[in-house]
Amino acid sequence: MKSTVFLSIVAAITAVTAQIQDSPFHWSDNQNVISPYATSGKMEAIGRTGVAAMHATLLNEKTILIIDKAEWNEAQFDSGQSAFSVQYDLDTNTYRPLPLETNTFCSAGGFLSNGSFISTGGGEKRGRNWKAEPGWQSIRHFTPCTDSSCLWEEYKTGKMTENRWYPTVEQLPEGDLFIIGGSIKGAAVNRNEINVPSYEFWPPRPEGEVNFKFLNETMPYNLYPFVFTLPDGNLFIFANKKSIIYDYNNQKIVKELPKIPGNPRSYPLTGGAIMLPLDPKNNYNVEILICGGSERMKNNAAADDTCGRINLGDEDPQWKMETFVHKRLMPDGLIMADGNLLWINGCQRGWAGYNGRNHDPTFDPLIYTPTAPAGKRWTQNLANTDIARMYHSVALTLPDGRIWIAGSNNVDPPDVNAEYPTEFRVEYFSPPYLFKTKTRPLISHVPRVVTYGESFDILLNLDGLATSKEDAQKIRVGLLRSGFSTHSMHMSQRYVFLEHEVSEDLQTLKVTAPPTAPIYPPGAGILYVLYDGVPSLGTEIFVEHQVSDLLI
């Protein structure tokens, strides 16, 4: 009887959902304002990943691509071989195993302007029931889809010039990828004899591999360097404690920045980094925030409880230090739908790596408000978790405004019974902004693809929110790229506020796409309309140099 009632409820919900999706607006059920959630948010465990989520990226509004290394996983093929990549369906919280031929251990990734995802690098040959060829130099293509038609493409796609384990990938204004650093094989920490102090591009550029002595100067803490494309077309590059502004087209350092005070912040003393949202109101001025890490490579080492923030628009940029509230190693720093930052995952002792190196998981999320005065930027006492998310954890901001959280695997081989087990459970964190009001802004008629500087109209419904023309001041439009998540990295993550005009009746927005590619490199993003900090359901949109650049 209970199962019959349950199935009836599911059928009713499905029918309502279908009606909602058929309406001209992206809509979700009205939410009652539940006082505790309005201040704390809500954490829920729903679904399983099938593979240990070492890497993850949002493919579109409906699916996430998850990548592990070649090892035992819950997800199996009919042959009995373990999968180490899956396509995760956000509507059903189910996964589809994806065959892979090369080992993706500690790899990197990003999207080309044509919409294809590229996975770079990886690890050693593997055997047994998780066979894989060496992936050190691999380039893998994946063209996103929402059904079961998309598969990995390997071998025929070519390879990099060097082995790269723990490289970083950043999407560039030209539409290609910048691939930097790594080591020629796996190691607890980088060493001179295995260091790869160079960068290259994909697709390959005529200059090929370019030597980069910055990665010699930052030894041994320079794996997975932090890289951000800047609005002037240069790159911010950080490793260890050093950072520079670099002109990759002319192969020269534009500016050397001061060292961040305190401990190194790069693997295996892993911190996290975010480029704060870019805003036309301040001419897209750039600030970088780096938080957390560890004091040394010891299992009982204290995690770092500081953040450094640097304003690249200052005449003499300097790091300004502030608290991270808690000691936290291996944090995940995300930009949420409203442009504020969420810090989650990590632990309080140790260093990054397998088998007993990290301890005392941090269960409490933190929200950081970049525009608040110093000393008043942190929001605490949020809904927490009881799942340890340490080494090899991931997180992504979703189109619906929630945060998708998965992974944690600090044992090798995987062990679901370890003190900190290989973790397959998925969690969703719903930030407080999802419970702030009874309804959310509704948007429709968002174009699929726009070009730089193009203006376009979208329909807006603020029923139950706005009551007068003065309320138009509370409307903002944001464009988020959630990036590629792995090892506390969120490669190519960025958020840009968009210029817009509001119609007299508050029912139409004329939105202007990012003006240039350095402000928002070409490719996909999720567009949100915010009303007083409450986001609409996001809609995927592509920003391109020309419409024909998009091939999916």
C-alpha positions as CSV (number, residue, x, y, z in Angstrom):
1,M,0.0,0.0,0.0
2,K,2.8,2.4,0.9
3,S,4.5,1.8,-2.4
4,T,1.3,2.5,-4.3
5,V,0.8,5.8,-2.5
6,F,4.4,6.7,-3.1
7,L,4.1,6.0,-6.9
8,S,0.9,8.0,-7.0
9,I,2.7,11.0,-5.4
10,V,5.6,10.6,-7.9
11,A,3.2,10.5,-10.8
12,A,1.4,13.7,-9.6
13,I,4.7,15.5,-9.1
14,T,5.8,14.4,-12.6
15,A,2.5,15.7,-14.1
16,V,2.9,19.1,-12.4
17,T,6.5,19.3,-13.5
18,A,5.5,18.7,-17.1
19,Q,2.9,21.5,-16.9
20,I,5.5,23.8,-15.4
21,Q,8.0,23.0,-18.1
22,D,5.4,23.7,-20.8
23,S,4.8,27.2,-19.5
24,P,6.7,30.1,-21.1
25,F,8.7,30.7,-18.0
26,H,11.2,28.7,-16.1
27,W,9.2,28.1,-12.9
28,S,9.5,26.1,-9.7
29,D,6.9,25.6,-7.1
30,N,6.4,28.6,-4.8
31,Q,8.4,28.1,-1.6
32,N,7.1,29.0,1.8
33,V,9.6,31.1,3.8
34,I,10.9,28.7,6.4
35,S,12.7,30.7,9.0
36,P,15.6,28.4,9.8
37,Y,16.4,27.8,6.1
38,A,16.2,31.6,5.3
39,T,19.2,32.1,7.5
40,S,21.0,28.7,7.4
41,G,20.1,27.2,4.0
42,K,19.5,23.5,3.7
43,M,21.7,20.5,3.1
44,E,20.3,17.3,1.6
45,A,21.9,14.0,0.6
46,I,20.3,12.8,-2.7
47,G,21.8,10.4,-5.2
48,R,25.1,8.6,-5.8
49,T,27.8,9.3,-8.3
50,G,28.8,5.7,-9.2
51,V,32.4,6.7,-9.4
52,A,34.6,8.6,-6.9
53,A,34.2,12.2,-8.0
54,M,37.8,13.3,-8.4
55,H,36.8,15.7,-11.2
56,A,33.5,17.2,-12.3
57,T,32.1,19.9,-14.6
58,L,28.6,21.1,-15.6
59,L,27.9,20.1,-19.2
60,N,24.5,21.9,-19.5
61,E,21.4,22.6,-17.5
62,K,20.7,18.9,-17.0
63,T,23.9,17.0,-16.7
64,I,27.3,16.8,-15.0
65,L,30.4,15.0,-16.3
66,I,32.2,13.1,-13.5
67,I,35.7,11.7,-13.9
68,D,37.7,9.6,-11.5
69,K,41.0,7.7,-12.2
70,A,41.1,4.1,-13.3
71,E,40.2,2.2,-10.2
72,W,37.4,0.2,-8.5
73,N,34.1,2.0,-8.5
74,E,30.4,1.2,-7.8
75,A,29.6,1.8,-11.5
76,Q,30.3,-1.3,-13.6
77,F,30.0,-2.2,-17.2
78,D,28.4,-5.5,-18.2
79,S,31.9,-6.9,-18.6
80,G,32.5,-6.5,-14.9
81,Q,35.1,-3.7,-15.5
82,S,34.7,-0.6,-13.3
83,A,33.8,2.6,-14.9
84,F,35.8,5.7,-14.0
85,S,33.7,8.3,-15.7
86,V,29.9,8.9,-15.7
87,Q,27.3,11.4,-17.0
88,Y,25.2,12.4,-14.0
89,D,21.6,13.4,-14.6
90,L,20.5,16.3,-12.3
91,D,16.8,15.6,-12.9
92,T,16.8,12.0,-11.8
93,N,20.0,11.8,-9.7
94,T,21.1,8.8,-11.7
95,Y,24.3,8.2,-13.7
96,R,25.3,6.6,-17.1
97,P,28.8,4.9,-17.1
98,L,31.1,6.2,-19.9
99,P,33.9,4.1,-21.3
100,L,37.4,5.6,-21.1
101,E,40.6,4.2,-22.5
102,T,43.3,6.3,-20.8
103,N,43.9,7.0,-17.1
104,T,42.5,10.4,-16.1
105,F,44.2,10.4,-12.7
106,C,44.7,14.0,-11.4
107,S,44.0,15.6,-14.8
108,A,42.5,18.9,-15.8
109,G,39.9,20.3,-18.2
110,G,38.1,23.1,-19.9
111,F,35.7,23.9,-22.8
112,L,36.6,25.1,-26.3
113,S,34.5,28.0,-27.7
114,N,32.7,25.5,-29.9
115,G,31.2,23.8,-26.8
116,S,33.4,20.7,-26.7
117,F,34.9,19.7,-23.4
118,I,38.6,18.8,-23.3
119,S,40.3,16.6,-20.7
120,T,44.1,16.9,-20.4
121,G,46.7,14.7,-18.8
122,G,46.4,11.9,-16.3
123,G,48.4,9.0,-14.9
124,E,49.9,5.6,-15.3
125,K,48.8,2.5,-17.1
126,R,46.3,0.4,-15.0
127,G,45.3,-3.2,-15.1
128,R,43.0,-5.7,-13.3
129,N,39.3,-4.8,-13.5
130,W,39.9,-1.1,-14.2
131,K,42.1,-1.3,-17.3
132,A,43.5,2.0,-18.8
133,E,46.3,3.0,-21.0
134,P,48.7,5.7,-19.8
135,G,47.1,9.2,-19.8
136,W,50.1,11.4,-19.1
137,Q,49.9,13.3,-22.4
138,S,46.3,12.5,-23.3
139,I,43.8,14.9,-24.9
140,R,40.2,13.7,-24.6
141,H,37.1,15.2,-26.3
142,F,33.6,15.1,-25.0
143,T,30.7,16.8,-26.8
144,P,27.9,17.5,-24.3
145,C,24.4,16.0,-24.7
146,T,21.3,15.6,-22.6
147,D,20.5,12.0,-23.7
148,S,22.7,8.9,-23.9
149,S,24.4,9.6,-27.2
150,C,27.6,11.4,-26.1
151,L,30.8,9.4,-25.5
152,W,34.4,10.2,-24.9
153,E,36.7,10.5,-28.0
154,E,40.3,9.5,-27.5
155,Y,43.6,8.7,-29.4
156,K,42.5,10.3,-32.7
157,T,42.3,13.7,-31.0
158,G,46.1,14.0,-30.6
159,K,48.2,14.5,-27.5
160,M,50.2,17.2,-25.6
161,T,53.9,17.7,-26.0
162,E,54.7,16.7,-22.4
163,N,53.5,14.4,-19.7
164,R,51.3,16.5,-17.4
165,W,50.1,15.2,-14.0
166,Y,48.4,18.0,-12.0
167,P,48.3,20.6,-14.7
168,T,46.0,23.6,-14.9
169,V,43.7,24.5,-17.8
170,E,42.3,28.0,-18.4
171,Q,39.9,29.0,-21.1
172,L,41.3,31.9,-23.2
173,P,39.7,34.8,-25.1
174,E,40.7,33.3,-28.4
175,G,38.5,30.3,-27.7
176,D,41.3,27.8,-27.1
177,L,42.9,26.4,-23.9
178,F,46.0,27.4,-21.9
179,I,47.6,24.3,-20.4
180,I,50.3,24.9,-17.8
181,G,52.6,23.0,-15.5
182,G,52.4,19.6,-13.9
183,S,54.9,16.8,-13.4
184,I,56.0,14.0,-15.7
185,K,54.7,11.4,-13.1
186,G,52.9,11.1,-9.8
187,A,54.6,12.3,-6.6
188,A,53.7,13.5,-3.1
189,V,55.2,16.8,-4.0
190,N,56.9,18.1,-7.1
191,R,60.7,17.6,-7.6
192,N,63.1,19.3,-10.0
193,E,63.7,16.1,-12.0
194,I,60.0,15.6,-12.7
195,N,58.8,19.2,-12.9
196,V,57.3,20.4,-16.2
197,P,58.0,24.2,-16.2
198,S,56.2,25.0,-19.4
199,Y,52.8,25.7,-21.0
200,E,51.1,24.9,-24.3
201,F,47.8,25.4,-26.0
202,W,45.0,23.3,-27.3
203,P,44.5,23.2,-30.2
204,P,48.3,23.5,-30.6
205,R,49.6,27.0,-31.6
206,P,52.6,27.4,-33.9
207,E,54.9,28.3,-30.9
208,G,54.3,24.8,-29.4
209,E,55.5,24.3,-25.9
210,V,56.8,27.4,-24.1
211,N,59.3,27.3,-21.3
212,F,58.1,29.1,-18.2
213,K,60.8,29.7,-15.5
214,F,58.1,30.9,-13.0
215,L,57.5,27.2,-12.4
216,N,61.1,26.7,-11.5
217,E,61.1,29.6,-9.1
218,T,58.0,28.3,-7.3
219,M,59.3,24.7,-6.6
220,P,58.3,22.5,-4.9
221,Y,54.7,23.8,-4.4
222,N,53.6,24.6,-7.9
223,L,51.3,21.7,-9.0
224,Y,47.8,22.9,-10.1
225,P,48.8,26.6,-10.2
226,F,45.9,29.1,-9.9
227,V,45.3,30.8,-13.3
228,F,42.7,33.4,-14.2
229,T,42.1,35.2,-17.5
230,L,42.0,39.0,-16.9
231,P,39.8,41.6,-18.6
232,D,42.9,43.1,-20.2
233,G,43.7,39.8,-22.0
234,N,46.6,38.8,-19.7
235,L,46.7,36.0,-17.2
236,F,47.0,36.1,-13.4
237,I,49.2,33.1,-12.4
238,F,49.9,32.0,-8.8
239,A,51.9,29.1,-7.4
240,N,53.4,28.5,-3.9
241,K,53.4,32.1,-2.6
242,K,54.2,34.0,-5.8
243,S,52.0,35.5,-8.4
244,I,52.5,37.4,-11.7
245,I,50.5,39.0,-14.5
246,Y,51.6,37.4,-17.7
247,D,51.2,38.2,-21.4
248,Y,51.0,34.7,-22.9
249,N,50.8,36.1,-26.5
250,N,54.1,37.9,-26.2
251,Q,55.6,35.5,-23.6
252,K,56.5,38.2,-21.1
253,I,55.8,39.1,-17.5
254,V,53.8,42.3,-17.3
255,K,54.0,42.6,-13.5
256,E,55.4,40.7,-10.6
257,L,53.2,40.9,-7.6
258,P,54.2,40.6,-3.9
259,K,54.3,37.2,-2.2
260,I,51.2,36.3,-0.2
261,P,52.1,36.4,3.5
262,G,52.1,33.1,5.5
263,N,52.2,29.6,4.2
264,P,52.4,28.4,0.6
265,R,48.9,27.8,-0.9
266,S,49.6,25.3,-3.7
267,Y,49.4,21.5,-3.7
268,P,50.1,19.6,-1.4
269,L,49.5,22.5,1.0
270,T,46.3,23.1,-0.9
271,G,44.3,26.3,-0.6
272,G,41.6,27.6,-2.9
273,A,41.4,30.7,-5.2
274,I,38.6,32.7,-6.7
275,M,38.6,35.7,-9.0
276,L,35.8,37.9,-7.5
277,P,32.8,38.7,-9.8
278,L,33.5,41.2,-12.5
279,D,31.2,44.2,-12.5
280,P,30.8,47.0,-15.2
281,K,30.0,49.4,-12.3
282,N,33.7,49.4,-11.4
283,N,35.0,48.9,-15.0
284,Y,35.5,45.2,-14.4
285,N,38.1,45.7,-11.8
286,V,39.8,42.5,-10.7
287,E,40.3,41.2,-7.2
288,I,41.7,37.7,-6.3
289,L,40.9,35.9,-3.1
290,I,43.0,33.0,-1.9
291,C,42.1,31.1,1.3
292,G,43.3,28.2,3.4
293,G,46.1,25.6,3.0
294,S,48.4,24.0,5.5
295,E,51.6,24.9,7.4
296,R,53.7,22.0,6.3
297,M,53.8,18.4,4.8
298,K,53.0,16.6,8.1
299,N,49.9,14.5,8.9
300,N,49.3,16.5,12.1
301,A,50.1,19.9,10.5
302,A,47.5,22.7,11.3
303,A,45.5,23.9,8.4
304,D,45.7,27.6,7.5
305,D,43.0,30.0,8.8
306,T,43.8,33.0,6.7
307,C,42.7,34.5,3.3
308,G,44.6,36.9,1.2
309,R,42.8,39.4,-1.1
310,I,44.6,41.5,-3.7
311,N,43.2,44.3,-5.9
312,L,44.9,44.2,-9.2
313,G,43.5,47.6,-10.1
314,D,45.5,49.3,-7.3
315,E,48.6,51.3,-8.4
316,D,50.7,49.1,-6.0
317,P,48.7,45.9,-5.4
318,Q,49.2,44.4,-2.0
319,W,47.8,41.3,-0.3
320,K,45.4,42.2,2.5
321,M,45.0,39.4,4.9
322,E,41.7,38.5,6.7
323,T,40.4,35.5,8.6
324,F,39.1,32.3,7.0
325,V,37.1,31.8,10.2
326,H,38.1,28.1,10.5
327,K,41.4,26.4,9.7
328,R,40.8,24.7,6.4
329,L,43.0,22.6,4.0
330,M,41.7,21.7,0.6
331,P,38.6,24.0,0.6
332,D,36.3,24.4,-2.4
333,G,35.6,28.0,-3.2
334,L,32.6,28.6,-5.5
335,I,30.8,31.6,-6.9
336,M,27.0,31.2,-6.2
337,A,24.1,32.3,-8.3
338,D,23.9,35.7,-6.5
339,G,27.6,36.5,-6.9
340,N,28.6,35.8,-3.3
341,L,31.1,33.0,-2.5
342,L,30.6,29.7,-0.8
343,W,33.5,27.9,0.9
344,I,32.9,24.2,1.7
345,N,34.7,20.9,2.1
346,G,38.2,20.4,3.4
347,C,39.8,19.5,6.7
348,Q,41.6,21.0,9.7
349,R,44.9,19.0,9.8
350,G,47.4,17.4,7.5
351,W,48.3,17.9,3.8
352,A,46.8,16.8,0.5
353,G,47.2,13.2,-0.5
354,Y,46.2,9.6,0.2
355,N,46.2,7.3,3.2
356,G,46.2,9.2,6.4
357,R,47.6,12.5,5.3
358,N,44.5,14.6,6.1
359,H,42.3,14.5,9.2
360,D,39.5,16.3,11.1
361,P,37.0,17.1,8.3
362,T,35.4,20.6,8.2
363,F,31.6,20.1,8.1
364,D,30.6,23.8,8.1
365,P,30.0,25.9,5.0
366,L,30.9,29.6,5.0
367,I,29.5,32.4,2.8
368,Y,31.8,35.3,1.9
369,T,30.2,38.6,0.7
370,P,32.9,40.3,-1.4
371,T,31.1,43.7,-1.3
372,A,30.8,43.8,2.5
373,P,33.3,45.8,4.6
374,A,36.3,44.0,5.9
375,G,35.4,42.2,9.1
376,K,31.8,41.7,8.1
377,R,32.1,39.5,5.0
378,W,31.6,36.1,6.5
379,T,28.2,34.3,7.2
380,Q,28.4,31.4,9.6
381,N,26.0,28.9,11.2
382,L,24.8,27.5,7.9
383,A,23.3,24.1,7.4
384,N,26.2,21.6,7.7
385,T,26.9,18.1,6.7
386,D,28.1,14.9,8.5
387,I,29.9,13.6,5.4
388,A,33.7,14.1,5.3
389,R,34.7,15.8,2.0
390,M,38.5,16.0,2.0
391,Y,41.0,14.9,-0.7
392,H,39.4,14.4,-4.1
393,S,36.1,16.3,-3.4
394,V,34.3,18.5,-5.8
395,A,31.5,21.0,-5.9
396,L,29.6,23.0,-8.5
397,T,27.0,25.8,-8.6
398,L,23.9,24.6,-10.5
399,P,21.5,26.4,-12.8
400,D,18.7,26.2,-10.1
401,G,20.9,28.0,-7.6
402,R,21.8,25.0,-5.5
403,I,25.3,23.7,-4.9
404,W,26.1,20.1,-6.0
405,I,28.7,18.5,-3.7
406,A,30.4,15.1,-4.2
407,G,33.5,13.1,-3.8
408,S,36.1,12.5,-1.1
409,N,38.6,9.6,-1.6
410,N,41.8,9.8,0.4
411,V,42.4,6.1,0.5
412,D,44.1,4.1,-2.3
413,P,42.8,1.6,-3.2
414,P,39.2,2.8,-2.6
415,D,37.6,1.6,0.7
416,V,34.0,2.3,1.7
417,N,34.8,1.1,5.2
418,A,37.8,3.3,6.0
419,E,37.8,5.9,8.7
420,Y,37.3,8.5,5.9
421,P,35.7,6.2,3.2
422,T,35.6,6.5,-0.5
423,E,32.4,8.6,-0.8
424,F,29.8,8.1,-3.5
425,R,26.9,10.1,-1.9
426,V,25.8,13.4,-3.5
427,E,24.7,16.3,-1.4
428,Y,22.8,19.5,-2.4
429,F,23.3,22.7,-0.5
430,S,20.4,25.2,-1.0
431,P,21.7,28.6,0.0
432,P,19.6,30.9,2.2
433,Y,18.7,33.0,-0.9
434,L,16.4,30.1,-2.0
435,F,14.2,30.6,1.1
436,K,14.3,34.4,1.3
437,T,11.0,35.0,-0.5
438,K,7.9,32.9,-1.5
439,T,8.7,33.2,-5.3
440,R,11.7,33.7,-7.5
441,P,12.2,36.0,-10.5
442,L,10.9,34.2,-13.6
443,I,12.7,34.6,-17.0
444,S,12.0,33.3,-20.5
445,H,13.1,33.9,-24.1
446,V,16.8,33.8,-23.3
447,P,18.6,33.3,-26.6
448,R,20.8,30.3,-26.9
449,V,23.8,32.2,-28.4
450,V,24.8,35.8,-28.4
451,T,27.9,37.7,-29.6
452,Y,30.0,40.1,-27.7
453,G,28.3,43.4,-26.9
454,E,25.0,42.3,-28.4
455,S,21.8,43.5,-26.7
456,F,18.9,41.1,-26.4
457,D,15.5,41.1,-24.7
458,I,14.3,38.6,-22.2
459,L,10.9,38.4,-20.5
460,L,10.7,38.9,-16.8
461,N,8.0,38.1,-14.2
462,L,8.5,39.6,-10.7
463,D,5.0,38.7,-9.5
464,G,4.9,38.8,-5.7
465,L,8.3,40.5,-5.6
466,A,8.4,44.0,-7.1
467,T,5.6,46.5,-6.5
468,S,6.9,49.8,-8.1
469,K,9.3,51.2,-10.7
470,E,11.7,52.0,-7.9
471,D,12.1,48.3,-7.4
472,A,14.0,48.1,-10.7
473,Q,17.1,49.2,-8.8
474,K,17.0,45.8,-7.1
475,I,17.4,43.9,-10.3
476,R,20.8,42.5,-11.5
477,V,21.8,40.1,-14.2
478,G,24.7,37.7,-13.7
479,L,26.5,35.3,-16.0
480,L,28.3,32.3,-14.3
481,R,30.7,29.8,-15.6
482,S,31.0,27.2,-12.9
483,G,34.3,25.8,-14.3
484,F,36.1,22.4,-13.9
485,S,36.3,21.2,-10.3
486,T,39.1,19.1,-9.0
487,H,41.6,19.2,-6.0
488,S,40.1,22.5,-4.7
489,M,40.6,24.0,-8.2
490,H,37.7,25.5,-10.1
491,M,39.4,26.1,-13.5
492,S,37.9,28.8,-15.6
493,Q,35.3,29.7,-13.0
494,R,34.1,33.3,-13.4
495,Y,31.1,35.5,-12.8
496,V,30.3,38.7,-14.7
497,F,27.5,41.1,-14.0
498,L,25.8,42.3,-17.2
499,E,24.6,45.7,-18.1
500,H,20.8,45.9,-18.6
501,E,17.8,48.1,-18.9
502,V,14.4,47.4,-17.3
503,S,11.1,48.3,-19.0
504,E,8.6,50.6,-17.4
505,D,6.3,47.7,-16.6
506,L,9.2,45.6,-15.2
507,Q,8.3,42.8,-17.6
508,T,11.2,43.1,-20.1
509,L,14.9,43.3,-19.6
510,K,17.3,44.5,-22.4
511,V,20.5,42.7,-21.5
512,T,23.9,43.4,-23.0
513,A,26.3,40.5,-23.5
514,P,29.9,40.9,-22.1
515,P,31.6,43.5,-24.2
516,T,34.9,41.6,-24.9
517,A,36.2,38.1,-24.8
518,P,38.9,38.8,-22.1
519,I,36.0,39.8,-19.8
520,Y,34.2,36.5,-20.6
521,P,36.1,34.0,-22.8
522,P,33.8,32.4,-25.4
523,G,31.6,29.5,-24.5
524,A,28.7,28.6,-22.2
525,G,27.5,30.2,-19.0
526,I,24.4,30.2,-16.9
527,L,22.4,33.5,-16.9
528,Y,20.6,34.5,-13.8
529,V,18.3,37.5,-13.1
530,L,18.5,38.5,-9.4
531,Y,15.9,40.5,-7.5
532,D,17.2,41.8,-4.2
533,G,19.7,38.9,-4.2
534,V,17.2,36.2,-5.0
535,P,18.2,34.4,-8.3
536,S,15.9,33.1,-11.0
537,L,16.4,29.6,-12.3
538,G,19.4,30.0,-14.5
539,T,19.4,29.4,-18.3
540,E,22.3,28.3,-20.4
541,I,23.5,30.8,-22.9
542,F,26.6,30.8,-25.1
543,V,28.7,33.9,-25.8
544,E,30.7,33.7,-29.0
545,H,32.8,35.8,-31.3
546,Q,30.3,34.8,-34.0
547,V,27.2,32.6,-33.9
548,S,28.8,30.0,-36.2
549,D,31.6,29.3,-33.7
550,L,29.2,27.2,-31.7
551,L,29.1,23.6,-33.0
552,I,26.8,21.8,-30.5
